[in-house]
């Protein structure tokens, strides 16, 4: 599932007032979804929203208010974060190059923490929640980036990041007794959750201050003595990981959150594990160039400078002007990122925490959102469009006609699925290579489906309180051996009918396809979700084209269904090979 945040309207009202704007709940409800959010609830007391993966900069009340001021109120945008030098240094041991090589830091002083007991609790909880949301959205479960926030008043700079063995001891957060690193990884709740990130290592990262007190054991747990309390006003932030862009964005977003509370951001001078000298965070925005012809081609119109400035300002950026294409630009560029000779480029400055802006096309999308899709005008294609019909076009049409003639409703389910739905619950074993999702957003969507029946079964489960009978079908794409394939499946929930009824539907389907002869062969027990002795293969011209039968109540009950269900699933390619095309 997508990251979800709940923000009290009182907090948004206060933050917007500090920025000089009135918080209008109706305006938020109507317009905020256009920014890249899905509102679950917008009441007088609370705003509950889902944040799309490409907008991690909206994952706290403070950073959300910052974006809202630009988007909803046309506030002057500042893509730069005001960062002053602190003079504090941090040295990273060379040994960390193979352990956790990316290590950044920042100091935020004089944060205006609320004085009310309930409000300060909400502030600290919001700060911690923001970290965890960033761990999910940017850090990929702390692998790419993990964040530590500390009470700076309890620290003694300069800081060192060292590699130690598993016997090293310190007092972890919320504990009062020292534990060894080995013990933390085995027995501490956070160690149990994240020990896999350090699997196979015999050296571990620790961030120490000048007194050798432990700030953090990344990516697992902070030291207890740096705990943020109600009295904390100065915050030291560390971010470690393997992905420089993710670490930079995470660091800047925590700093932005605290800066929205009045905090003054200061940089840290770091000697990296490679011996390089860097300063973090870099407050200056990042410059992007966009071919003007790309904007015209994708959005169907050109924009005045004023339109561009207002549109990009609503998205938190700044329009710097136009410049001619480089001298070495090609006469006719074939790349969306490269301007053609004699044309112009649009120059933008965007915040460095906008982790999602990777390509000029992303900036064009920002322009479109900022301007408003509803006001882009209309256009028609300027090129001649030709197309060839699919080789299975006629068969697909006949399949749909047959299904609909039997009173079935067509559905379209997600191509994304998971191991349990596709195989475990349905008692299928993968006969083809499974295409897995590298960074799944949710545990329900970890792979591309190989069967259609699970999607139909979940649909019927969602409709279990509706009247019977219910008959649905899907003609859709599956992915097997990392290649697309077409399949047809149907499923019926009815109080009577059983095997004879589904066999009748198969007979009708074969008749509609013009199949003169077909026969059924019993399926072996345990081959799929079928009830033993009540399922068969469909054989046409000596080709196994599909299966049909009654579903086993043991399978059906996994989806909280208590009615008899029958169905079938076919391989469309096999059908096309076995069934003659009359056209």
N, C-alpha and C positions, 0 to 999 in steps of 0.2 A: 504494500500500500504506500501511497504518497505520504511524505511528511505532513503532519497536521499540527497547527498551532492554535491555541486558544488565548485570545488577548482581551483583557477587560476593556470595555469601552471607556472607562474612566481613565485608564492609562493612555489610550490613544487621544482622548480629549485633552489631557494634560500636556502630552508631548506636542500635539498640534498647536496648542495655545502658546507654548514656548517658542514655536516657530512662527507665530503670528497669524495662525489660521483657525477658523472655526471648524470643529469636527461635526460633519453632517452625516448621520447614520444612513439616511436614505440615499445620499450620493455614493457612499461607500458600497452599499448593497447593489446599486445599479451599475456603477462604473469600475469598481475594483477588479471584477473578473477579467476585464479586458487587459489587465496588466500581467496576467499569467497566474491566476489563482482560481480556485473553485470554492465558493462560499458554501459551507455546510449549514451555518446558522449566523444570522446577524440580528441580534436582539438589542434591546436597550442596555442590557448588562454585559453582553459577551459577543465577541466576533470569533467564530470558528471557521478556519479556512484550510484547504489543502493547497500546498505550495508545489508547483510543478518542478521537476528535477532541474530545469535550466534556470531557476531563479532562487538559488540558495541565499541570496542577499535579502530575502523577505522572511527569514525564519525566526525573527524575534520581533517583539512589539516595537522596539526602538528603530531597527533597520527598516521595518515595514512603514512606520510613520515617516521616516526619511524619504522613502520612495513615494509615499502617498502625497507628500507636500508638492513634489514635482509633477506627478501625474494628474492629481485631482485639482490642484490649485495653481498650476503654472508657476510654482516658486522658482526663482533663479537657481539653476543647477550648479553644483560645485563638484565636478568629478575628482577634485583633488582633496586629499585628507591632510589637514594641517599637522605636520609632524616636526617637532623640534628635537635637536640632539640632546641626549641625556649624559653623554660621556661615559656611560657604563659599557664594559666589555664582557664578552663571553667567548671562551676558547674551547674548541671542539677537538678532542683527541683524534689522531689519524686512524686509530683502531675502529672508530665508528663508521668508516667508509663502507664496511660490509655488514654493519649491524643496523644502523639507522642514520643515513648520511645527511638528510636535510633537517637542519635545526635552526629555527628562527625565534626571535624574541622581540618584545616591546614592553614599554612602561606607560601606564596611563595614570596620571596624578589628578588629585582633587576632584574625584567623581562626586557629584551631588547625590549621595545616597539618602533616601528618605529617612526622616526622623521617627515617623510613626512605626510602631512595632510590626503591625500587620503589613504595612507597605514595604518595609525593608526585607521582611521575609519573602514577600512576593518578588522583590527585585533580585534577591540572591537565587531564588528558585528559577526565575526567568533567565538569569545568567547561566545557570547550570543546564537548564533545558536547551538553551541556544547551543551550548557546546555539544550536547548529545545529538541534536538535529544536524549540526555541521559534521559530526562524526559519521552520521548516516549518509548525508547528501554529498559531501565532499571527500570525506575520509574513507568511504567504503569499509565501514566497520573498524575504523582506526588504522587500517593498513596504509592507506596513502597519506593520511594526516591524522594526528591526535593532538588535543589541546589540553594545556594545563593553565589554570588561573590561580594566582597566589597573592597573599597579603604581603605587599612589598615592605611594610614596616618591620616585618619579622626577618628580613633577609639582609645579608651583608655582601654586597657586590665587591669585586667582580665575580663572575660565574664561570664554572668549568663544566664541561660535559665529558664524562669519562666512561670507559668500558671496564666493568668489574666482573668478577666471577659470581657464581650462584651462592657463595657463602656470605656475601656482604649483607649486613643487617641494617635496618632502619625501621622507624615506626611509621606504618602506612596510615593513610587518611582514615579517620574515625576509629582508630585503634589506640590503645594506651601501652602496648607492649611491642618491643622490637621483634621483627620477623626477618629471616633470611630471604633472599630473593627466591631461592629454590622453594622455600616454604610458602611464600606468597603465590607463586605460580601453581602450586599444588592445592592450597587450602583457602586462600583469600577469594571471596566471590568474584572480584574483578580479575584476579589471576586465572581462575577457572574459565571465565568467559573469554579472555584474550590471550591465554598462553600460546595458542596456536600461531600467533603472529611472530613469536620468537622461537618456534620449533626448530630444533637442530642447532641452536646457538649455544656456545659455551661461555660467551661474554655478553654482558647486558649493559644498556645505556643508563647512566644516572646523571642528573643535573645537580650540581653542588654549588653552594655559595662559598665565600671566603673562609667561613668557619667549618667547612666540610659538612654542613647540614644539608640533608637531601631535600631538594625542591620536588623532584619528580623522578619516577621510574617509568619513562614512556615506553610503550603506549598503555601501560597497565594502571598505575595509581600514583597520586601525589603523596608527598610526605605530609604527616599530620600537622607539624608545627607551622606550616604555611597556610593553614586553612583560612578561607575567607569568612569573616564574621560581620556582625552588625557594625563594628567599629572600623572596618576596612574602608579606606578612602583612596589609597594608592594601590594599583593592581599591576603585578608583573604577569605577563602572558608569554608562555612558551608554546611553540607548535613544532612538532617533529614528524618525520615520515619519510616517504620515498618519492613523492611527487611534488616538485617545486611549485607548480601552479596551484595545486590544491592547498599546499601549506601556506602560500602567500595569501590566497583568498580567505582561508580560515582565520589567519592572524588579523587581517585587515577588518574582517567583519566583526570579530570580537572587539577590536579597537573602536570601530564605528559605533557599535552598541554602547560602549562606555562613553564615547565622545558625545553621543546624543543625551547623555546624562550630565553633560558639562565637563567631562574629563579632558585633560590635556595630554595628547599623545606624544610620547618621546621615543626616539629610536635607540637601538642597541647596536654597538659595533661588534661584529662577530668575525673570528678567525675560524674558517670552516675546516673540516677534516682533510681537505685538499690543500690547506695552507693559504687559501684565498681570503681576502679581506672584503667583507660585505657589510652593509648597513640595512637593518630592517626595522620597521616597514618603510618602503618607499612611498611617500605620500602623493607624488605627482601622478596624474592620470596617464593613461596609455593612449598613444596616438594611433588612429586607424585611417587608412586611405581606402576610398571606395570609388571605382570607376562610375562616373555619372551615367554612362550609357547602360550600366548594369541596373541602376535605379529605374531608368526609363523602360528597359526591357521587361523587368520583373513587375513593376507597378503600373506600367502602361501610361505614364505621364511624367512630365518634368515638374520640378518644384522651384519656387523662388527661394532666395536666400532667407527671407523672413519665415517662410513655411518650414524650411529645413531647420532653422534655429529653434523655432517653437516646438517642432515635432521631437527633435533630439533632446531638447531641454526637458520635455515631459518624461523622458526615459532616463534622466539623470546625467546626460552628456552635454557637451559643448561643441557647437559648429565653429570651426576655425577658419573656414573659407574654402576657396577653390584654388587649384593649381594645375598647370598644364601637365599632361602625361609626360613621363620621363623621355629623354632624348632617344633612348634605345628601345622605346615601345614599338611593338610590331604594328604594321599597317592595319592588319585585321586580327585583333586578338581573339584566340579561341578559348581563353581562360577567363572565368568570371572574376578572377582576382587581379587581372592585368588590364589596364586601359589601352585602347588603341591609339596610335599616333594621331595627333591633331585634336584629341578630345581632352576632357578635363577630369580631374579627380576631386572628390569631396573629402575634406579632412575633418575628422572628428576626434575629440578627446573624451574618453570614457573612463569611469572608475576602474582601477586595477582589480577591485574585488568582483567585477563582472566576469566571473570565471567562464561563463557560457559564450562569450564573444570570440569565436575562433576564426571566422571567415567574413569577407565582405558581405556575403549573403545575410549573415546575422545582423549586420548594421542596417541593411535594407529592411529587414523585418522590424528592427527598432523604429525606423522611420515610419513604416506602415502603421505600427501600433500607436506611435505617438501622434501621427496625423489623423488616424481613424480609418479603418477599412471601409466604413460606410461612405466615405467622402473621396474615394479614389476615382470615381467616375466609372464609365463602362467602355469597353472596347471589344473588338472582334479579332479573331486570329488573322494575321496578315500573311501567313504561309498556307500553301495548299496542303491539306491534310488527307492522307491516304492510309488505308488500313486493309489488312488481309484478315479474313475470318479465321477463327480458331479451327484447327483440324477436327476438334470434337464439338463444334458449334451445333450441328444438327442433333447429335446425341444428347447434349445437355438440354436443348429445347424440348426434346421428346421426354426426357426424364422429368423435367419440371412439369410438363403438361400432364404426365401420368400421375405424379404425386398429387398435384392439385385436383385432378379428376377424382381421386380417392378421398378428397376432403381434408388433405393435410396442409398445414400452414408452414410456409418456408421460414426458416430462421437463419441467422448468421451469427455464429459464436466466435470468440477470440481464437486466433491461431496459437496464442501463448497458453501453455498448460503446465502441468507438473507431474512428477513421477507417480504420486499416489493416484491421481485421477486417470492417467493414461494407462498405467500398468498394474500397480499394486491392487487397487480396488476392483479393477476389471479382470484380474487374473490373466492378463496377457504378459508375455515376455517379449522384449524388443527383438524383432527379427531383422531390423535395420539399424544402422547407426543413428544415435539420437543427437539432435542439434541442441546443445545447451546454451543458455544465456550467460554470458560472462559475468555481468553485474546486474542480476535481477533486482527489480525494485521491490518485489513482493515474493513471499514464499510460494504463492499460488501461481506464479508465472516464471518458472525457471527453465523451461524448455519449449520447443516448438512441437505441436501435437503430431501424432502419427495416426490417430483414429478420431472419428467424428462422434461416435456414440457417447463418450463421456460428456461432451458438451450438451447433447440432447438430454441426457439423464439429469444433469445439473439444472437445466431449464425446467424440466418437469418437477424437480424438487422445489424450485422456487415458486412453482404454480400449484403446489400440492393442496392448497386450500380452495382451488377453483373447481368448478363442476367438471364431471367426467362425461363422455370420453374426451381425451386430449390426444391429438395426432399432430406430430411435427416432423419436418424433414430438413436436411441441410445438404446442399451440393457445394462442397467447398474444398479448399486446399489444405493438404497436410504436407509435412516435410519428412522424407525418408532418405537416409544416406545423404543428408544435406542437400537434397534436390526436391523441388516441388512435385507433388502428385495430386490428382483429383480423385475424390471419393464421394459417394452418395450414401447417406444413412437416413433411416426413418425410425420413429419410435412411437408407440401408442400406449397410453394408459387407459385401460377399460376394465370394467368389473367382470366381464365375461369375454370369451373369444378364444384365448389361448393359442396353441400351436396351429389349430385349424384356421383361425382367423388370419394369422400372419402368413400362412402358406397361401391362403386365398389372395392376399395382397401381392405376394410374389408372382402368383399366376397372372394376376391382372397386369402387373408391370411387364412381364414377359410378353403378354398379348399386345400391349401398347407399343412395345419395341419391335413387334413383328417376329418374335422368336417362335419358330414352329415347334421345336422340341427342346426340352430342358429336363433335368432330373435332379433330385435331391439325394445327397449322400450323408448319412449320419456323422455328426461331429463327435470326436472323441471327448470323453468327460474331462473337464478341467481346461478345455481350450477356450478360454475367454469367459465372459460373464453369464454364459448360458446355463439353463437348468438341464441337468443330466438327462439324456434321452429325449429332450424336447428342442433340439437344435440341429440344423443341417447346413451343409455346403450347397451352393447353387452351381451346377455344372452345365455349361453351354458349349457345345462343340468341343467336348473334352477339355474345356478350360474352366478352372475354378475362378469364378468371378465375384463371389461374395458369400456371406453367411446370413442365416436368419434363425429366429427361434424365440422362445420365452426366456426372459431374464430370470436368473436365480434370485429368489427372495432374499437370500443372504447378501447378495450384492446390492439389491434394491434398498434394503434396510439401512445400508451405510449412508444413504442420502435421505433418511427419514421418510421414505415412501412406504406405504402400506397397501398398495393396490397392485394387481397383476400388470406387468409391462411386457410387451413383445416388441421386436424390432428387427432391423437388418442393416448391414453395411456392405457396400459394393466398391470394388476397384473400377473406376471409370475407364482407365486405360485397358484393363482386361475386358470390360464390356465392349469397348470400341473394336477390339481385335476379334471378338466372338460374334458380334451382332453386325449384320450387313446394313450399310447406310443406304436407305432407299432413295435419297436425293442424289 
